[in-house]
Amino acid sequence: MQQKIIILDFGSQTTQLIGRRVRELDTFCEILPYNKFPKDDPSVIGVILSGSPYSVHDPEAFKVDLSQFVGRLPVLGICYGAQFISHTLGGKVEKADSREYGRAHLTTVDISNALFKGFERNSQVWMSHGDTITAIPEGFKCIASTDDVKYAAYAADADRLWAVQFHPEVFHTVQGSLLLKNFVVDICGSKQDWSAASFVDTTVAELKKEIGDDKVILGLSGGVDSSVAAVLLNKAIGSNLTCIFVDHGMLRKNEFRDVMHDYECQGLNVVGVDASGKFFSDLAGVTDPEQKRKIIGRDFVEVFNAEAKKITGAKWLAQGTIYPDRIESLNITGKVIKSHHNVGGLPKEMHLQLCEPLKWLFKDEVRRVGRQMGMPEHLITRHPFPGPGLAVRILGDITPERVRILQDADDIYIRGLREYKIKLSGEEARKVLAAGVPARMNDGEIEVSLYDQVWQAGAVLLSTVRSVGVMGDERTYEHPVALRAVTSTDAMTADWAHLPYDFMAKVSNEIINKVKGVNRVCYDISSKPPSTIEWE
């Protein structure tokens, strides 16, 4: 039976990060709405209560019946979770004189307590709350304080209950991973048997049992998630899997050809469909970004369904849905806040059952699974790419010529990122190696490509804008191209990547000299929020 930690989500922006940190401890966890605790699940070994945007005193604040697990399982409350426990069990939570936000240091810490085993004196933590605990319930004891927060952490060892007002899941809490390890491994007793290898073995066996001899259809995009899902299914059911890869004409340069080759080398049964003529025809003259997306989505479903109907006897539709897709698509009250291309049901006329072999994985875990199955590194590390493709990176209407210009510029940019090498050492090098990126340590340093240091990158064609330039003795009046590169962990927030100046100069010169129709290159230095990663 697979052990698991239950994380009850009270609406914090960092709930997913808690989940990622627990998974990094080779321990399975499940993030559930605050009011959906599984009462009779013997696989649960511990419970974590997340933070929340609410105060415990707000009338609409989320509440949970603590008796479902307190006294039965080890419990860790984080921020709002800590305040809710204190407020509910007889302590006192009051509005702080000023919002306690940012770095703080534990001036006192009880290192004899299991939660703080191995902690250093004056360890840095990250606070983010407007209320503060001014009294803890009877029978509890304070186990950590800062200069401003007396009850930075408290515990009731007899009830196996711990609570911290800081956020151990964030990077700025220096020993946060150690605290979570102390809770998950030492206190809850995790066997740490959740790994890429165990996931592959277990999932392949489950797919064989569930699907049997049925036929499955999978829509491929060329991205990491659908590719890993395809290889995993192929290991389970072989030729009973048929993959469909639709070219809408707005993929990257030579991408349809290259990806088809990669899939064939992986032994996948792939049907490639060039439907670019239909997409270009239906997009002619359309400039509104949302309308572009709707047309591309509609056409894709039509093309995919037409191909799927040719596969007789298919009973399943497989998708590369991953865990964050499912978490993002429902808020903690169950209302849809973001529609996702992999979530929300199937076209009724297809009459197919849904198969989502990656539905419990985070993105970094998907990549580990891909490496475990021997997939080529360039497929595993491929940046996220929008479903509508370059259509949301071309301002104005879409034409084959504009797509050609952007493909050429984008190709120079992406190849440049892959070829430019940087050296990392210390903590930065350790993180890259821990993520499974192939790299060799030499004198304490590793060398990786700039591409692997960026979450997502691409070029944008400002086709509604023209700028004056000079090439040779001639005046030009052509389009600018904007380059975009961001760093992120989950795309919910992103910062613009600080690319080296020599790299930017080389790429800019090469695009202007080689791409007909472009005479100016700019770099987008806006972060998300307030800007989005894509321009449309």
C-alpha positions, 0 to 999 in steps of 0.5 A: 500500500502506497503511503501518503501525506494529505495536504489540506488546502486552505487557499494558499498560493504556496500549497503546491510548493508544499506538495513539491517539497514533500515529493522531493522527500520521495514521499507521495502526497495528495493536495485536497480541499480543506473540507475533503479529508479522506476519513477511512484511508489507511494509507495516510501517514500524516496531515499538513494544513496549508496557509490561507488568504483569510484571517481565522476571524473572517466570517468566510474563513475556511474551517475543518473539523480537527477531530478527524485527524488530530490525535490519530495522525501526526499533524503540521499546521503552516501559517494559517494552519497554525493559527487555525489550530490555536484558535480552535483549541483554545489559544488566542490569535490577534491582529498583528501591530504590523504585517509580519512579512519577509525574512526573520530569524529564530532567536530561540529554537528547541532543537530537542524537539523532533520537528527542529532536529538538526536546526542551527541557532538563528536559522532564517525563516520566511513570515507572511501573515497579518494575524499572530498567535498571542496565546497557545492552547493549554497543554501546548509548548512554545518550541521556537520564537523570533524577535517579533513573533513569540510563538513562531512554532509550538507543539503538543507532542502527546497529540503528535501536533506541530505548528509553525507560523512561518513557511518552511516550503519556500526557498527563503526558509533556509532549513525548511526542507529539513523541517519538512523531512523531520516531519514527513520522514522521522515523525510520520514514518515515511518509507521514502519509496516514491520514486520515478522507478517505482512510479513507472513499474506501478503505473505500467502494471495498473495500466495493463490491468485497467486497459487490458486489450482495449485500444487507446488514442492519445493526442500528442503535442510534442511537449514533455507531458504528452510525450512521457504519457505516450512512452509510458502507455507504450510500455504497458499496451504497445501497438494498442496505442495510437498517437495523433500529432496534428500540425496546425502550421504554427509549430516551431521551424521543422518541429513537425518533422523532427518530433515525428522522427523522435516519436518513431525512434521511441517505437510509438505508433504515430499518425501525423496530420498536416492540417495547416491549410485548414487552420490558416484559412480559418484564421485569415483576417482574425486579429483578436487573441481570444478569437484566435485561440477559440478557432485553433481549439475548435479546428484541432478538435475537428481534425483530431476527431476525424482521425480518431474515428478512423481507429476502429474499436478505440475505447480510451482517450489518453491525455498528458494531464499532470497534477498542477493542471488539476489543482489549477482548474478547481479552486478550494470551493470546487468552482472552476477558475481556469479552464485547461486544455487537458481538463474538463471532459471529453467531446460527448460524441467520442464516447471514450473513457479518459486515461491520465497516467501522469495525473499525480505528477508535478512537472519535475517528476514527469521529467524524472519519469521520462529519464527513467524510461530512457527518453532523449534528453532534448524531449525531456527538457523541452520548454513549455509551448502554447497549444495555439503555437506561434499564433499567440506570438504573432500580433495581428492576423496570421499568415504563412509569411508571418509564421515563416518570419517568426519561425526563422527568428525563433529558431536562431534564438532557441538554437543559440540558447542550447549552444551557449554554455554557462558554468555553475558551482555550489548550490546552483550546481547542486540544484541542477544535478538534483533535478536530474539534468545530465552534467558532469562535475569538474573541479566543483563546477558543472557546465550546462546550456543557457536553455536548461537554465530558462523555464520558457523562451520564444520570439514574438513578431510585432507584425502590427508594428514597423520600424525604420532601419538601415541595411547597407545604403538602403532604408528599411521599413520592417518588423521588430521581433521581441525575445522573451525568456523567463525563469519559473518553477510552475509558470504561476509566477515568472521573472524575466531571465537575465541573459548574458549581454554577449549572447543577446548581442550575437542572437540579435545580429544573427536574426537581423542579418538572416531573417528577411522581414526583421530589422530590429530586436528587443528583449522583454523584461517584464515579469508575471505578474503583471505581464503574462508569459505569452503576449497573446 
